[in-house]
Amino acid sequence: MRKISWFNATSLTLGFAFLYMPMVILVIYSFNESKLVTVWAGFSTKWYGELFRNEAFLDAAWVTLRVAIVSSTLATILGTAAAYVLVRGGKFFGKTLFSGMIYAPLVMPDVILGLSLLLLFISVGLDRGLLTIILAHTTFSMCYVAVVVSSRLVSFDRSLEEAALDLGCTAWDAFRSVTLPIIAPAVISGWLLGFTLSLDDLVIASFTSGPSSTTLPIKIFSAVRLGVSPEINALSSILIGLVTIGVISFSITTKRAAVRRIREENAT
Amino acid sequence: MKRLAVILLPYSWLVALFLVPFVIVVKISLSDTELAIPPYTPTLDFSQGWEGLKSFFAALDFENFVFLSTDDLYWKAYLSSLKIALISTFAALLVAYPLAYGMARAPVEWRPTLMMLVILPFWSSFLIRVYSWKAILANEGLLNQFLLWIGVIDSPLTILNTPTAVYIGIVYTYLPFMVLPLYSALEKLDGSLLEAAEDLGCTRFQAFWLVTFPLSRNGIIAGCFLVFIPVMGEFVIPALLGGSQTLMIGKVLWEEFFSNRDWPVASAVAVILLALLVVPIVLFQRNEEKQREAEG
């Protein structure tokens, strides 16, 4: 193993300390007895109890979860199709516009996306609610899925697809039995990315939600706008914990699958 | 036929939910505010046929844009957003570069773990990560407690609700967007080029400046766009950390829309912001396409 230089070790330590310190502090203080978040008054789990008795938060969490599941699923289908078109579609009319519409939402400020979608929904007479949030989230998530999947499509050996076509597969069969299994990890991470983006979105949801469809970020934002709240610390810690477990277990499974694949390839 | 369907499905979705909405924003930015539902005039009425269409276009004007140019609040907000976005993009680059460099030079078996450590905050909630700084930067917050304790300062610093807090928040939340493209550029770098430079008499710093830095250019460009463009319209960070002192156009747009309920002015603000961002967005897209083709 190569020795790591002191300069690199310092920059790694400082960089990761900066990335993790605020979240670690947040989690520690969610177990604080005191309502004052900055004064430590002993260990307590009472804010977690308060949180689970708070109906409004539970309702909002349920709304958010449904929106995230539906929108990320739709976004995965549309985004995978978009990636396929982008990488394998050849030339077609308006391809530059198409790729522009894929890349622009990745960097477009949320306030512009939210405002424009809201004005669309108003002008076609669609009432704001679950459906409008789902449509909005699907639109930006599909672009992230398209980018993730297309980078996988670019890197894989095209002759595999061509072999399937030569052996008499239809284009759809070749996609389903050759392409899809190979790009599956990217499709799954695309879904997960869409799911977390949807869980996380405040600005676009604020524009496109109605009074009966408040999502969790909207609830959190209105609670923390004026100050720090220990209940929100508890909620944040739960969310951070879930994401950590999710990301770690996902990367372990994909790593195992990769190892298994390499072994199988070596065996044959 | 099937190929056409695969193209048309995502294409028409994006046209309907991404492109058409912008046309509507432009249209409403040319309308007048009205106390009605929807709160603007004129509205398009197809039942009146051609005459209706003519009177609709006749009622559109640039009044809102004239209003924006006369009230210096808006100019100041655009300029202040531009300044904040430029400084914080540069600051993020300065913080991210050593981190990405350290990751790319770390032993190979560490790299997947380091990569996961950068991605993990990126997957956790943006809102929560911004919020986590509130308790740290407050007057009686942990940073001040720490600085008072080690004796660097005698009285607490005011950081929360100032532009400094906004800079810290932006660099913190956007750091993964800067680190990832830099890392992928630096990781591909061929180490023998650096050895060659050093053999030819370069100092380590010269070798970095003449070899590593230019070869990581694509990563720098991608990272800067990924930070600069969304920060220009940022709302959450100035709203939670900036207080009333920090002026940013995303916040102005939000308040025009939700507090003043002035939809046409909010739309005009969005149109100008978009016009300012068109050039960087097109450059970003070009850069991404070039990289995709280079890999393919």
Contacts between the chains, C-beta under 8 A, distances in Angstrom:
chain1	res1	chain2	res2	distance
A	1	B	107	5.3
A	1	B	109	7.7
A	2	B	107	5.6
A	4	B	102	8.0
A	4	B	105	7.2
A	4	B	106	6.0
A	4	B	107	6.8
A	5	B	105	7.3
A	7	B	98	7.9
A	7	B	102	7.8
A	8	B	101	6.9
A	8	B	102	4.0
A	8	B	105	5.0
A	8	B	106	6.7
A	9	B	102	7.3
A	11	B	98	3.5
A	11	B	99	5.7
A	11	B	101	6.7
A	11	B	102	4.3
A	12	B	99	6.7
A	12	B	102	4.1
A	12	B	103	6.9
A	12	B	106	6.9
A	12	B	114	7.2
A	14	B	98	7.9
A	14	B	99	7.9
A	15	B	95	7.2
A	15	B	96	7.9
A	15	B	98	6.8
A	15	B	99	3.3
A	15	B	102	7.0
A	15	B	179	7.9
A	16	B	99	7.7
A	16	B	117	5.9
A	18	B	95	7.1
A	18	B	172	7.1
A	18	B	175	7.6
A	19	B	117	7.4
A	19	B	118	7.2
A	19	B	121	5.3
A	19	B	172	7.7
A	19	B	175	6.4
A	19	B	176	7.9
A	20	B	117	8.0
A	20	B	121	7.4
A	22	B	129	6.8
A	22	B	132	3.9
A	22	B	133	5.8
A	22	B	136	6.1
A	22	B	172	7.0
A	23	B	121	7.0
A	23	B	124	7.1
A	23	B	128	7.9
A	23	B	129	6.9
A	23	B	132	5.9
A	25	B	132	6.8
A	25	B	135	6.9
A	25	B	136	6.5
A	25	B	142	6.4
A	26	B	128	7.3
A	26	B	131	7.8
A	26	B	132	4.4
A	26	B	135	7.2
A	29	B	135	6.5
A	37	B	135	4.9
A	38	B	135	5.9
A	38	B	138	6.5
A	38	B	140	5.3
A	38	B	141	5.5
A	38	B	142	6.4
A	38	B	145	7.2
A	78	B	9	6.6
A	78	B	10	4.9
A	78	B	13	5.7
A	79	B	10	7.3
A	81	B	6	5.3
A	81	B	9	5.6
A	81	B	10	5.0
A	82	B	10	3.8
A	82	B	11	8.0
A	82	B	14	7.8
A	84	B	6	6.5
A	85	B	6	6.0
A	85	B	7	5.0
A	85	B	10	6.6
A	85	B	11	7.6
A	87	B	292	7.9
A	87	B	296	7.3
A	89	B	3	7.5
A	89	B	6	7.7
A	89	B	7	6.1
A	92	B	7	6.0
A	94	B	11	7.6
A	98	B	10	7.9
A	98	B	11	5.8
A	98	B	14	7.3
A	99	B	285	6.7
A	99	B	289	6.4
A	100	B	282	7.6
A	100	B	285	5.7
A	101	B	14	4.2
A	101	B	15	7.4
A	101	B	18	5.3
A	101	B	19	6.6
A	102	B	14	7.4
A	103	B	281	7.7
A	103	B	284	6.6
A	103	B	285	4.3
A	103	B	288	5.6
A	103	B	289	8.0
A	104	B	18	7.5
A	104	B	281	5.5
A	104	B	285	6.9
A	105	B	18	6.4
A	106	B	226	7.8
A	107	B	225	6.5
A	107	B	226	6.4
A	107	B	229	3.9
A	107	B	230	5.5
A	107	B	280	8.0
A	107	B	281	6.1
A	107	B	284	5.9
A	108	B	229	7.4
A	108	B	230	7.5
A	108	B	233	7.7
A	108	B	277	7.6
A	108	B	281	7.2
A	109	B	229	7.4
A	109	B	230	5.6
A	109	B	232	6.3
A	109	B	233	2.2
A	109	B	234	7.0
A	109	B	235	7.9
A	109	B	250	6.0
A	109	B	273	6.9
A	109	B	277	7.5
A	110	B	230	7.6
A	110	B	233	6.9
A	110	B	235	6.8
A	110	B	250	7.9
A	111	B	233	5.1
A	111	B	235	5.4
A	111	B	250	4.8
A	111	B	253	5.0
A	111	B	254	6.1
A	111	B	270	7.1
A	111	B	273	8.0
A	112	B	25	7.8
A	112	B	233	6.0
A	112	B	270	5.0
A	112	B	273	6.4
A	112	B	274	5.9
A	115	B	25	6.5
A	115	B	253	7.0
A	115	B	257	6.5
A	115	B	266	6.3
A	115	B	267	6.9
A	115	B	270	5.4
A	116	B	21	3.5
A	116	B	22	5.5
A	116	B	24	6.7
A	116	B	25	4.7
A	116	B	270	7.2
A	117	B	17	6.8
A	117	B	21	5.4
A	119	B	21	6.3
A	119	B	24	4.7
A	119	B	25	5.9
A	119	B	28	5.8
A	119	B	263	7.4
A	119	B	267	7.1
A	120	B	17	7.1
A	120	B	20	6.3
A	120	B	21	4.1
A	120	B	24	5.6
A	122	B	38	5.3
A	123	B	24	5.7
A	123	B	38	7.7
A	135	B	17	6.3
A	136	B	17	7.6
A	138	B	13	7.9
A	138	B	17	7.9
A	139	B	13	7.2
A	139	B	14	7.3
A	139	B	17	4.4
A	139	B	18	6.1
A	142	B	10	6.8
A	142	B	13	7.2
A	142	B	14	7.9
A	146	B	10	7.5
A	147	B	288	8.0
A	150	B	292	7.0
A	151	B	292	7.4
A	151	B	295	7.7
A	154	B	292	5.9
A	154	B	295	5.3
A	154	B	296	4.4
A	155	B	295	6.7
A	171	B	2	6.5
A	171	B	3	7.5
A	172	B	2	6.8
A	192	B	123	7.9
A	196	B	123	5.3
A	199	B	125	7.1
A	200	B	125	4.8
A	200	B	126	5.4
A	200	B	127	6.6
A	202	B	126	7.9
A	202	B	127	5.5
A	202	B	236	6.0
A	203	B	235	5.6
A	203	B	236	6.9
A	203	B	254	7.8
A	206	B	258	7.7
A	207	B	257	7.7
A	217	B	125	7.4
A	217	B	127	5.3
A	220	B	127	5.9
A	220	B	128	7.5
A	220	B	131	7.5
A	221	B	127	6.4
A	221	B	236	7.5
A	221	B	239	8.0
A	221	B	240	8.0
A	224	B	131	5.1
A	224	B	134	7.0
A	224	B	240	6.8
A	225	B	239	7.0
A	225	B	240	7.0
A	227	B	134	7.6
A	228	B	131	7.7
A	228	B	134	5.2
A	228	B	135	5.0
A	228	B	138	7.5
A	232	B	131	7.0
A	236	B	125	7.2
A	236	B	128	4.3
A	236	B	131	6.9
A	236	B	132	7.3
A	239	B	124	6.9
A	239	B	125	5.7
A	239	B	128	6.4
A	240	B	124	5.3
A	240	B	125	7.8
A	240	B	128	6.9
A	243	B	120	7.2
A	243	B	123	5.1
A	243	B	124	4.5
A	243	B	125	7.8
A	244	B	120	6.5
A	244	B	124	7.7
A	246	B	123	7.6
A	247	B	116	6.7
A	247	B	119	6.9
A	247	B	120	5.5
A	247	B	123	5.5
A	248	B	116	7.5
A	251	B	112	7.5
A	251	B	116	5.6
A	255	B	112	7.5
